[in-house]
């Protein structure tokens, strides 16, 4: 086994918990290996986890939990995923987290202590037959009738079917265009096991998980749920419950990948140290050493990012960007690590006698569950501009680039107005054209931003637009618009020629020989 690395920001309680979980894992490693062959979780180990109160890792002490937060949950999942499996993880992001952050005090007191004691198992019901990554497109409906809501629809890919006592169900409660546009059309409920009209429709036979989990379809036929079971209030499910819950789910799924990466690395090293080919240990082949180096790199980076993100969550932050990019990186790191391990091990890697084979089969679940890697990349692309211009503004402040008065080359400046060019033109069009000519010297291949133009010309709003449009009509500038708003501008060759003489744009390094008699082109 690989010794659990403790980070300096962990609390003393979290460090002690890491030691306890690691010791439990070491003592019962042989028992946890049984499930690959029996296809059953050792129930005595699961019961011991319950007795120790570890199902309450996420839950605060005032609700009978351990108060170890997201960090404690990740520790448990990383080390004991083979024992707690979907029972703990799905309960954590399929009820416990949402109740903790969006539930009423009555709901917290009603459900959280029982979850902490392992008496209640949870499940999340989001995906539908016609709905997957498009989480806002939920079609299962809930209509209000007095103090109850009546739910109709279907859900699929729900884990813990039958085991679960509470099901977090996302429904549509409004079809009004304005509500849909504002994402105020979804409502979350806790539906309890045994509620009339709430039944299992079908069980999926999945190619992953040892032992198999009960995952499948649910049917809601006039299911009556008390209004007291609404989580976060009617119409508030999308941002307040779902998005935050998905972020937490991605974090726990990433923690699951850490255990798989550790298993892959251990198996690869174990086999290659003992396998002799061509008179050498296979670990001594450079190709295997490179693979093992990549395994260590991916594990270290994924683990650091996982526990840093957990730390942010425990501080009350909502690290949407961090958990999204972590989900992509951790899933793909697991994929490469598992594949590299099997390649190092050769034929042994594809036998069940080594658990690397089971890890390799689990890879696709990590790349698809809790949001596929493709969807995560779409989210990251949408976030990029907003992040770089908003959240990260202080971290990534862009300097202006100006021509150095002595060197004649572009240099960064942060002080407003420093090295600001002086224009000879008096009219607005002339100032804009001169500013664009100066920007050509700085950034020959780039457009100039509206903000930079405003700073240099001191023209704003309609005055700047009028000058730019006039210059565009003359063929002196090219404009780039976003939703009919001019955002970028660039002088054309014709505009550069009109703005300044050729000598204005020239610059050569000192070592370049410019004698016309030797080099006529100069």
NURO-478136 format. One record per residue (C-alpha): x, z, y; residue number from 1. Coordinates in steps of 0.2 Angstrom, whole numbers, always signed. Each point is the difference from the previous one (the first is absolute). Example, Ala and Ser with C-alpha at 12.3 -4.5 7.8 and 13.67 -1.06 7.14 Angstrom:
% residues 2
REC     X     Z     Y  nr
REC   +62   +39   -22   1
REC    +6    -3   +17   2
***
This chain:
% residues 522
REC     X     Z     Y  nr
REC    +0    +0    +0   1
REC    +5    -2   +18   2
REC    +1   +16   +10   3
REC   -14    +1   +13   4
REC    +8    -2   +17   5
REC    -6   +12   +13   6
REC    -1    -6   +19   7
REC    +5   +12   +14   8
REC   -17    -1    +8   9
REC   -10    +7   -15  10
REC    -6   +18    +1  11
REC    +6   +13   -11  12
REC   -16    +0   -10  13
REC    +1   -19    -2  14
REC   +18    +2    -7  15
REC    -5   +14   -12  16
REC   -14   -11    -6  17
REC   +12   -15    -3  18
REC   +10   +12   -11  19
REC   -15    +6    -9  20
REC    -7   -18    -3  21
REC   +17    -6    -6  22
REC    +3   +14   -12  23
REC   -17    -3    -7  24
REC    +3   -18    -2  25
REC   +17    +3    -9  26
REC    -7   +13   -12  27
REC   -14   -12    -5  28
REC    +8   -17    +1  29
REC    -2    -2   -19  30
REC   -18    +4    +1  31
REC    -3   -12   +14  32
REC    +8   -14   -10  33
REC   -14    +3   -13  34
REC   -13    -9   +10  35
REC    +8   -17    -2  36
REC    -3    +1   -19  37
REC   -16   +11    +0  38
REC    -8    -8   +16  39
REC    -6   +17    +5  40
REC    +6   +12   +13  41
REC    +6   +17    -8  42
REC   -15   +10    +5  43
REC    +9   +17    -2  44
REC   +13    -6   +14  45
REC   -15    -6   +11  46
REC    -8   +17    -2  47
REC   +16    +9    +4  48
REC    +2   -11   +16  49
REC   -18    +6    +5  50
REC    +4   +18    -4  51
REC   +15    +0   +11  52
REC   -11    -6   +15  53
REC   +10   -16    +2  54
REC   -16   -11    +2  55
REC    -1    +9   +17  56
REC   +16    -6    +6  57
REC    -8   -10   +14  58
REC   -13   +13    +5  59
REC    +3   +14   +13  60
REC    +1   +18    -6  61
REC   -16    +5    +9  62
REC    -9   -11   -13  63
REC    +9    +7   -15  64
REC   +13   -13    +0  65
REC   +19    +1    +1  66
REC    +2    -7   +18  67
REC   +14   -12    -5  68
REC    -8   -15    +9  69
REC    +4   -18    -4  70
REC   +18    +5    -4  71
REC    -6   +11   -14  72
REC   -12   -13    -7  73
REC   +14   -13    +0  74
REC   +12   +12    -9  75
REC   -13    +3   -14  76
REC    -4   -19    -2  77
REC   +18    -5    +0  78
REC    +5   +13   -13  79
REC   -16    +1   -11  80
REC    -9   -16    +1  81
REC    +0    -1   -19  82
REC   -10   +17    +0  83
REC   -11    +0   +15  84
REC    -2   -19    +0  85
REC   -16    -7    +9  86
REC    -8   +17    -1  87
REC   +10    +8   +14  88
REC    +4   -15   +10  89
REC   -17    -8    +0  90
REC    -8   +17    +4  91
REC   +13    +2   +14  92
REC    -5   -16    +9  93
REC   -17    -2    -8  94
REC    -8   +15    +8  95
REC   +12   +15    +4  96
REC    +9    -9   +14  97
REC   -16    -7    +8  98
REC    -9   +17    -1  99
REC   +15    +9    +7 100
REC    +2   -11   +15 101
REC   -18    -6    +4 102
REC   -11   +12    -9 103
REC   -11   +14    +8 104
REC    +5   +18    -3 105
REC   -14    +2   -12 106
REC    +6   -15   -10 107
REC   +18    +7    +0 108
REC    -6   +17    -7 109
REC   -11    -8   -12 110
REC   +12   -12    -9 111
REC   +18    +3    +5 112
REC    +3   +17    -9 113
REC    -7    -8   -16 114
REC   +11   -15    +2 115
REC   +15   +11    +2 116
REC    -3   +10   -16 117
REC    -2   -17    -9 118
REC   -18    +3    -3 119
REC    -6   -16    +9 120
REC    +7   -17    -3 121
REC    -2   -14   +12 122
REC    -2   -19    +1 123
REC    +0   -13   +14 124
REC   -13   -13    +0 125
REC    +5   -14   +12 126
REC    +3   -17    -9 127
REC   -16   -10    -5 128
REC    -3   -15   -10 129
REC    +0   -11   +16 130
REC   +12   +11   +10 131
REC   +18    +4    -2 132
REC   +13    +0   +14 133
REC   -14    -3   +13 134
REC    -4   +19    +1 135
REC   -11    -2   +15 136
REC   -12   -12   -10 137
REC    -8   +13   -11 138
REC   -17    -6    -6 139
REC    -6   +16    -9 140
REC   -14    +7   +11 141
REC    -6   +17    +5 142
REC   -17    +2    +9 143
REC    -5   +16    +8 144
REC   -16    +9    -6 145
REC    -3   +17    +8 146
REC   +14   +11    -6 147
REC    +6   -12   -13 148
REC    +9   -17    -1 149
REC    -5   -12   -14 150
REC   +15   -10    -6 151
REC    -1   -17    -9 152
REC   +14   -11    -6 153
REC   +15    -1   -11 154
REC   +18    +5    +0 155
REC   +15    -5   -11 156
REC   +18    +4    -4 157
REC    -5   +18    +2 158
REC   +12   +12    -9 159
REC    -5   +16    -9 160
REC   -17    -6    -5 161
REC    -8   +13   -10 162
REC   +13   +13    +3 163
REC    -4    +1   +19 164
REC   -12   +13    +6 165
REC    -1    -7   +18 166
REC    +1   -18    +6 167
REC    +5    -5   +17 168
REC   -11   -15    +4 169
REC    +1   -12   +14 170
REC   -17    -8    +5 171
REC    -7   -11   +14 172
REC   -13    +9   +11 173
REC    -2   -14   +13 174
REC    -1   -19    +1 175
REC    -1    +0   +19 176
REC   +14   -13    +7 177
REC    +5   +13   +13 178
REC    +3   +13   -13 179
REC    +9   -11   -11 180
REC   +11    -6   +14 181
REC    +4   +18    +5 182
REC    +3    +5   -18 183
REC   -15   +12    +1 184
REC    -9    -7   -15 185
REC    +7   +10   -14 186
REC    -3   +18    -6 187
REC    +8   +10   -14 188
REC    -8   +12   -12 189
REC    +4   +12   -14 190
REC   -11    -5   -14 191
REC    +0   +13   -14 192
REC    +1    -3   -19 193
REC   -17    +0    -8 194
REC   -10    -6   +15 195
REC   -15   -10    -6 196
REC    +3   -19    +1 197
REC   +19    +2    +1 198
REC    +7    -8   -16 199
REC   +16    -8    -8 200
REC    -3   -19    -3 201
REC   +16    -5    -8 202
REC   +18    +6    -4 203
REC   +15   -11    +3 204
REC   +13    -3   -13 205
REC   +16    +1   +11 206
REC   +17    -6    -5 207
REC    +8   +15    +8 208
REC    +1   +18    -2 209
REC    +5   +10   -15 210
REC   -11    +9    -4 211
REC   -14   -11    +6 212
REC   -12    +6   +14 213
REC   -18    -2    +2 214
REC    -2   -14   +13 215
REC   -15   -11    +2 216
REC   -17    -4    +9 217
REC   -13   +12    +7 218
REC   -18    -4    +3 219
REC   -11    +8   +14 220
REC   -18    -2    -2 221
REC   -11    +9   +13 222
REC   +13   +15    -1 223
REC    -6   +14   +11 224
REC   +14   +10    +9 225
REC    -3   +14   +12 226
REC    +5    -3   +18 227
REC   +11   +15    -1 228
REC   +11   -10   -11 229
REC    +5   -13   +14 230
REC   +18    +1    +3 231
REC    +5    -2   +19 232
REC   -17    -4    +6 233
REC   -11   -16    -1 234
REC    +9   -16    +5 235
REC   +17    +9    +2 236
REC    +7    -5   -17 237
REC   +11   -15    +4 238
REC   +14    +8   +11 239
REC    -3   +19    -2 240
REC    -2    +0   -19 241
REC    +5   -16    -8 242
REC   +16    -6   +10 243
REC    +7   +18    +0 244
REC    -4    +2   -19 245
REC    +8   -17    -4 246
REC   +16    +5    +9 247
REC    +1   +16   -10 248
REC    -4   -10   -16 249
REC   +14   -12    +3 250
REC   +12   +15    +3 251
REC    -5    +7   -17 252
REC    +2   -16    -9 253
REC   +17    -2    +8 254
REC    +4   +17    -7 255
REC    -5    -6   -17 256
REC   +12   -14    +1 257
REC   +15   +12    +2 258
REC    -3    +7   -17 259
REC    +0   -17    -8 260
REC   +16    -5    +9 261
REC    +8   +16    -6 262
REC    -5    -3   -18 263
REC    +7   -18    +2 264
REC   +16    +5    +7 265
REC    +3   +14   -13 266
REC    -4   -12   -15 267
REC   +11   -14    +7 268
REC   +15   +12    +2 269
REC    -3    +8   -17 270
REC    -1   -16   -10 271
REC   +14    -9    +9 272
REC   +12   +14    -2 273
REC    -3    +0   -19 274
REC    -1   -19    -3 275
REC   +16   -10    -5 276
REC    +1   -19    +2 277
REC   +15   -11    +0 278
REC   +10   +16    -3 279
REC    -6    +8   +16 280
REC   -14   +12    +5 281
REC   -14   -10    +9 282
REC    +1   +12   +15 283
REC   +17    -7    +3 284
REC    -6   -17    +3 285
REC    -1    -4   +18 286
REC   -17    -8    -1 287
REC    -8   +17    -7 288
REC   +10   +10   +13 289
REC    -8   -10   +14 290
REC   -17    +3    -8 291
REC    +3   +18    -1 292
REC    +6    +1   +18 293
REC   -16    -9    +5 294
REC   -10   +13   -10 295
REC    +8   +14    +9 296
REC    -2    -8   +17 297
REC   -18    -3    -2 298
REC    -4   +17    -7 299
REC    +9    +9   +14 300
REC    -8   -10   +14 301
REC   -18    +0    -7 302
REC    +2   +19    -3 303
REC    +6    +4   +17 304
REC   -13   -11    +8 305
REC   -14    +8   -11 306
REC    +5   +18    +5 307
REC    +3    -4   +18 308
REC   -18    -8    +1 309
REC    -7   +16    -9 310
REC    +9   +11   +13 311
REC    -9   -10   +14 312
REC   -17    +2    -8 313
REC    +4   +19    -2 314
REC    +3    +1   +18 315
REC   -17    -7    +4 316
REC    +5   -18    +4 317
REC    -7   -15    -8 318
REC   +15   -11    -4 319
REC   -10   -16    -3 320
REC   +15   -12    +2 321
REC   +12   +11   -10 322
REC   -12    +1   -15 323
REC    -5   -18    +0 324
REC   +18    -6    +0 325
REC    +5   +13   -13 326
REC   -14    -6   -12 327
REC    +7   -17    +0 328
REC   +18    +6    -1 329
REC    -3   +13   -14 330
REC   -10   -12   -10 331
REC   +12   -14    +0 332
REC   +15   +12    -2 333
REC    -9    +6   -16 334
REC    -2   -18    -6 335
REC   +18    -4    +3 336
REC    +6   +16    -7 337
REC   -10    -1   -16 338
REC    +5   -18    -3 339
REC   +18    +4    +3 340
REC    +0   +14   -12 341
REC    -8   -10   -14 342
REC   +13   -14    +3 343
REC   +14   +13    -1 344
REC    -7    +6   -16 345
REC    -3   -17    -8 346
REC   -11    +1   -15 347
REC    -1   +19    +0 348
REC    -9    -2   +17 349
REC   -15    -8    -7 350
REC    -3   +12   -14 351
REC   -11   +16    +2 352
REC   +14   +10    -7 353
REC    +6    +1   +18 354
REC   -12    +4   +14 355
REC    +7   -14   +12 356
REC   -12   -12    -9 357
REC   -15   +11    +6 358
REC    +6    +0   +18 359
REC    +2   -19    +0 360
REC   -18    -1    -5 361
REC    -6   +11   +14 362
REC    +8   -10   +13 363
REC   -14   -11    +4 364
REC   -12   +15    +3 365
REC   +12    +6   +14 366
REC    +0   -17    +8 367
REC   -19    -2    -1 368
REC    -7   +17    +1 369
REC    -4    +9   +17 370
REC    +2   -17    +9 371
REC   +10   -14    -7 372
REC   +17    -5    +6 373
REC    -7   -16    +8 374
REC   -13   +10   +10 375
REC   +12   +13    +5 376
REC   +11   -14    +7 377
REC   -15    -7   +10 378
REC    -3   +17    +7 379
REC   +18    +2    +5 380
REC    -1   -17    +8 381
REC   -15    +5   +10 382
REC    +9   +16    +5 383
REC   +16    -8    +5 384
REC    -4    -5   +18 385
REC   -10   +16    +4 386
REC   +14   +11    -8 387
REC   +14    -9    +9 388
REC    -9    +0   +17 389
REC    -9   +17    -2 390
REC    +5   +13   -12 391
REC   +18    -5    -1 392
REC    +2    -4   +19 393
REC   +11   +15    +3 394
REC   +11    -3   -15 395
REC    +1   -19    +3 396
REC    +0    -2   +19 397
REC    +5   -18    +4 398
REC   +13    -2   +14 399
REC    +0   -14   +12 400
REC   +14   -12    -2 401
REC    +8    -5   +16 402
REC   +15   -12    +5 403
REC   +15   +11    +4 404
REC    +6    -4   +17 405
REC   +18    -2    -4 406
REC    +0    -5   -19 407
REC   -14   -12    +2 408
REC    -7    +5   -17 409
REC   -16    +9    -5 410
REC    +1   +19    -2 411
REC   -14   +13    -3 412
REC    -6   +11   +15 413
REC   -13   +14    -1 414
REC    -1    +5   +18 415
REC   -14    -8    +9 416
REC    +6   -13   +12 417
REC   +18    +1    -5 418
REC    +9   -17    +2 419
REC   -17    -7    +5 420
REC    +2   -19    +6 421
REC    -3    -5   +18 422
REC   -10   -15    +3 423
REC    +1   -13   +14 424
REC   -18    -6    -1 425
REC   -13    +7   +11 426
REC   -15    -7    -9 427
REC    -7    +7   -16 428
REC    +3   -16   -11 429
REC   +18    +0    +6 430
REC    +3   +18    -4 431
REC    -8    -2   -18 432
REC   +11   -15    -3 433
REC   +16    +8    +6 434
REC    -4   +15   -11 435
REC    -3   -11   -15 436
REC   +17    -9    +4 437
REC    +9   +17    +0 438
REC    -9    +5   -17 439
REC    +7   -17    -7 440
REC   +17    +6    +4 441
REC    -4   +16    -9 442
REC   -10    -6   -15 443
REC    +1   -19    -1 444
REC   -11    -1   -16 445
REC   -13   +13    +5 446
REC   -15    +1   +10 447
REC    -1   +12   +15 448
REC   -13   +14    -2 449
REC   -14    +2   +13 450
REC    +6   +18    +3 451
REC   +18    -6    +4 452
REC    -7   -14   +12 453
REC   -10   +13    +9 454
REC   +15   +12    +2 455
REC   +12   -14    +7 456
REC   -13   -10   +11 457
REC   -11   +15    +5 458
REC   -15   -11    -3 459
REC   -14    +7   -10 460
REC   -17    -4    -7 461
REC    -8   -16    +8 462
REC   +14    -3   +11 463
REC   +12    -2   -15 464
REC   -13   -10   -10 465
REC    -3   -12   +15 466
REC   +19    -4    +2 467
REC    +2    -2   -19 468
REC   -15   -12    -2 469
REC    +6   -10   +15 470
REC   +18    -2    -8 471
REC    -8    -4   -17 472
REC   -10   -14    +8 473
REC   +16    -7    +8 474
REC    +8    +0   -17 475
REC   +13   +13    +6 476
REC    -4   +14   -12 477
REC    -8    +3   -17 478
REC   -12   +14    -3 479
REC    -5   +10   -15 480
REC   -17    +8    +1 481
REC    -9   +14   -11 482
REC   -19    +0    +2 483
REC    +2   -11   +16 484
REC   +12   +13    +8 485
REC   +17    -7    +4 486
REC   +13   +11    -9 487
REC   +16   -11    +0 488
REC    +8   -13   +10 489
REC   +14   -12    -1 490
REC    +8   -13   +12 491
REC    +0   -18    -6 492
REC   +16   -10    +2 493
REC    -8    -8   +15 494
REC    -4   +18    +7 495
REC   +18    +6    -3 496
REC    +6   -16    +9 497
REC   -11    +3   +15 498
REC    +4   +19    +1 499
REC   +19    +0    +1 500
REC   +15   -12    +0 501
REC    +9    -4   -17 502
REC   +14   +12    +5 503
REC   -12   +15    +0 504
REC    -2    -1   -18 505
REC   +18    -3    -5 506
REC   +11   +13    -8 507
REC   +16    -2   -11 508
REC   +11   +13    -8 509
REC   +17    +2    +9 510
REC   +10    -7   -15 511
REC   -10   -17    +1 512
REC   +10   -14    +8 513
REC   -10    -8   +13 514
REC   +12   -12    +8 515
REC   -10   -16    +3 516
REC   +15   -11    -4 517
REC    +2    +7   -17 518
REC   -18    +3    -4 519
REC   -11   -12   +10 520
REC   -16    +7    -6 521
REC    +3   +16   +11 522
***
